[in-house]
Amino acid sequence: MLKPVSKTERAEKTRQQIERVHEQLVGEFSSLSPDVVHREVATVSEGLLASAHFTDHVAVLTGRFAAEHLRDLETPLEALTDSSVSS
């Protein structure tokens, strides 16, 4: 028979999963400051946790949303403008 998992144990598991996501994203986005990655992961995970009824997928969603935002930050502004458009 499975032993029920306490809220504290679930919260710790979620925290560890988010920490692993953070470490992966720091490696993936090495062109950005680790502080920028940390802030983005914290902002996204806090937002998700604030509205979550269950936390099973918070770490995965944190990774996806934070990576999308970090890619946007990594994209140079010049790449966002179309040089073929005449003024």
Secondary structure by P-SEA (a helix, b strand, c coil): ccccccaaaaaaaaaaaaaaaaaaaaaaaccccaaaaaaaaaaaaaaaaacccccccaaaaaaaaaaaaaaaaaccccccccccccc
